[in-house]
Amino acid sequence: MLLSVVIPVYRGEKTIEKLVEKLQDELKKYDFEIILVNDGSPDNSEKVCLNLNEKYKNLQFISLRKNFGEFNAVICGLNYVGGKYAVIIDDDFQNPPSEIIKLLNTAQTGNYDVVYSYYADKKHHFFRNLGSWVVNRVTTWLIHKPSDLYLSSFKLINKEVISEIIKYKGPYPYIDALIFRNTNNVGKVQVEHNERMEGDSNYTIKKLVRLFIIIIFGYSTLPIRFIQGTGIFLIFLSLILTFLYLIKLIPDWQIPMFIFFGGIQLSALGIIGEYVGKLFLTQNETPQFVEKYNSTHAK
């Protein structure tokens, strides 16, 4: 099989059927499958997906027991990919299914492991555009992605990289960070971007804050190293103040001593935290997702 299309579904009852029908039409020349993952959607998405599962032989459907989050739903779907390539696409129809072919052609001609899409004219609302801009700046720093690469949710990943991504069993998967853990062979291609067909965006302040916490604390030891560095700085500052006290430029010897021991404590906490942080990243056994229903067609 050449291609798998993974779609996380949340509040998509009015769009997912149209999206699947369009995918069937646009990709009919290819050997492909569709994998729908219902992320505990509170609307009628599960029933719509079940009907689609009955209608199309090349469609798999997994329904999660609760809302685990978009990245968790995506990594769930990636576990069932059978194609040489997988494309991740949202259920809101803002990415035209026809643009999948651009991702596929770019991957094949450039021999890329991953291909990200980017937009000449984004149709997201202001808050999401602002959030995306901030996330892209932060991830350039933390996960060492190229500064000119836009981390779109609409992307293609080859099977070899997917096999490495799904080895991550932690509860807070961040797909883009997992990609850059495994490859730097990444391309990009410009695609069209449509207005949202139905409803409002699921992108909220709460989800943006949660994403920042996942990136910073789940895929970086930067906060711990910041505390450690602050402690070391305070130790050197206390030595300077001690010298100034000895030459009578400051009157109280307790000030440098207080700063010195405070620096020692912060440094010690930073060193201990370095180890605790790494253990946390590898040993946390909170589930990524729990399946309520799984229909894998053997048709």
N, C-alpha and C positions, 0 to 999 in steps of 0.2 A: 504493500500500500504506500502511496506517495504522501498523502496529506491527511492530517487530523485537524479538525477545527474545534477548539475548546471554548465553551461559552459559559461563564459564570452567570447565573440567572438570579436576579433579585428585583422584585416588583416589575417583572417583565411580561405580565399576562397579556398586555395589549400589543406587544412588539415581537415576542419571541417566535410566534407562528409565522409572521411575515418574514422575519429574518431567516428562518430555516427554509422557507419556500424559495426565497431569493438565493440562498446558498446552493440549494439543489439545482437551480436553474443556471447560475453562473459557473458552477464547478462540474457540470455534467460531463465534461470531456476528460475529467481527471478521476483517478481511483482515490476516493476520499471517504472519510467518516466524519460525523458530527458527534461531539460529546457535550451534553448539557449537564450542568451541575447546579441544582436548585439549592441556593444558600439560605435555607430556612425562610424563604420569602413568605410574608404574611398574607399575600393576595392569592389569586387562583393560579399562580404560575405552575405549581406542581401538577395540577390536573391537566393544564394545557400541554405540559411537557410529556406527561404520560400518554396523551392522545397522539402526540407527534411520534413518540416511541413505537406506538402500535402501527402508525402509518408508514414509517420509513425504516427499511431494513438496515440502512447504513447509519442509524442513529442510536447512540447509547444514552441512557439517562441515569443519573445518580441524584438522589435527594438527601440532603443532610438534615440531621435531627434538629438543628437550630442554626441561627445566623452566626457562623464562625468568622466571617469576613471574606472579602474578595480574594485576597491572596491565598487563603486556605482553600477556598473553593477551586481556584485555579490549580493549585498543586494536587488537589484531589483528582481533577480531570487529567492532569499530566501523568498520573499513575496508570491511566488506562489507554494512553496513546499507542496506536499501532502503526502510525505512519512514519515515513522517513523524516518528515517535518511536521511540526505542530504550529498552528496559528492561534493566538489568543485574541478574541474579539469580544467587545462588550455587547450586551443585549439591547442597547438603546437605539441601534440603527444609525448612530452618528458616523460610523465607519462603513462605507458602502462595501458589500461583499465582493464586488468586482475588483476592488483594490487588493484583495488577497493575492491575485495573480502577480501584481507588481512585487509584493514581498517575496513570492516564490521565485520569480525570474531573477530578482536581485541576488537571492541566496545562491541560486544555481550558477549564474554567470560569474559572480564574485567569489564563489566557494566560501561563503560566510557561514559561521556557526549560528549566528543570530542576526536578524535584520529588524531594526526598529523603524517605525513610520514616523514621519513628522509632517506638519501641516503648514501650508503657505498662509492659510486663513483659518484660525481655530474658531469654532462655533460654541465653545464653552462660555459659561457666564463669567463675570469678572472675578469672583472669588475663587473659582476653580483655576482660572488662568494664573492668578496671583499665587495660589498654593502650589501649582505645578512649577512655577518659576522658582519659588523658594526651595522646593524639594530638589529640583535639578541642581541648584547651587550647592546645597548641602551634600548631595550624593557625589558631586564632583570631588569634594573634599574627603568624604568618609569612605566611599567604596572605589575611588580612583577611576571613575568613568571619564571618558574624553569630555572636555568642557563644551564641545560643539555638538554633543549628542543629546537629543531630547528623549527622555525616558517615557515613551508612550506606552499605554496599556495594549495597544494594537501592535503586535509584533510576531515574528516567526522565530522558532527555535528548532534546531535539528535534534534528532533522536539521541545522539551521543551526549549532548549537553543536558538534555532532559533526564537521561539515565543518572547523571551526577546530581542534578537538582533534587530529584525525588529521594536521594539518600538522606537528605536533611529531614530529621524527624522531630525537630523542635516545634513548639506550639505557635511560633510567630514567624512564619515564612515571609520573606520579602523577595519576590521573584527576581527583581533586578540585581539585588546584592548577590543572590545565589548565582546568577548568570556570570557576573564579573569575578566571582570566586573561581570560576571554571574556564573562562575564556576571555581573550581580548580581541578575538577575530570577529568583530562586530561591524555590520554595515548599516546603512540607512537609506530610505527612499521616501520621496515626497508623495503624499496621497491626498485625496479629497477628504473633506470633513463636512458633514451635514449638520443641520440644526436637529436638536432632539425631537423625536417624533411625538412622544407622549410623556406627560408628567414632568416632575422636577428632578434635578440631578440628585443622586444619592450621596454626593460629595458634601460633607458637612464639616464644621469646625471641629467637632468631636473626632471625626475620622481622620482629619488632618493632624490633630494633636497625637492621636494614637499612632499614626504612621511615623511621625517624628520620634516618638518614644521607641518604636520598634527599630528604626534605623540607627538611632544613636546608642541605645542600650543593648540592642539585640545583635548588631553587626559591627560594633566598634567598642574598644576599651578607652575611647577618648575621654569620657568624664572621669574615669579613674586616673588616667594619666595626667589630666588637668589638676586634680587634687594632689597627686604625687609631685607634680612640677611646682605647684604652689608651696608645698611643704619645703621643697629644696630651696626655693627662692627665699622663703622666710628664714631658713637656716643661715643663708649667706647674708641676708639683711641684718640678722642678729649679730653676726660676726663684725659687720661694719659698725653697728651701733656700739658694740663692746669696745672696738678700737676707739671710737669717738669718746666713749666714757673714760677710757684710760688716758686720753690726752685732754680730758676735762672740758670737752665741748658739749657734753650732756651731763646733767647733774645726777641722774638716778640709774644705778646699775640694774635695777629690777626690770626695767623696760626691755633691754636686750635679752635678759634671761627668759622672760615670759615669751617673747617672740621665738627664741631659740627652741624652747621645749614645745611650743605650739607647732613649730615647723617639724620637729622630730615626730610628733604624734601624727600630723597629717601625712608625712612621708611613709610612716609605718602603716597607716590605714590604706594608703595608696598601693603599697606593695602587697599587702594582704588582699586588698580588693582586686588586684590584677589576677591573682590565682582564683579567688572566689568567682570573679566574672567569667573566667574561662571555664570553670567547672559548671557554672550556671548555664552557659551556652551549650554545653555538651550533655548535661545530665538531666535537664528538666524534661519530665515525661508527661506534661500536660498534652492531651491529644491535639493534633492539628485539625482533625475533623472526625466526626462520627457519622457513618452512613445509616440512614433510615431505610432507604430503598436503593437497590442497584439492579439495573436491567442491562446486562451485557448480551447483546444479540449474537447468537451463533447461527445466523441465517445464511 
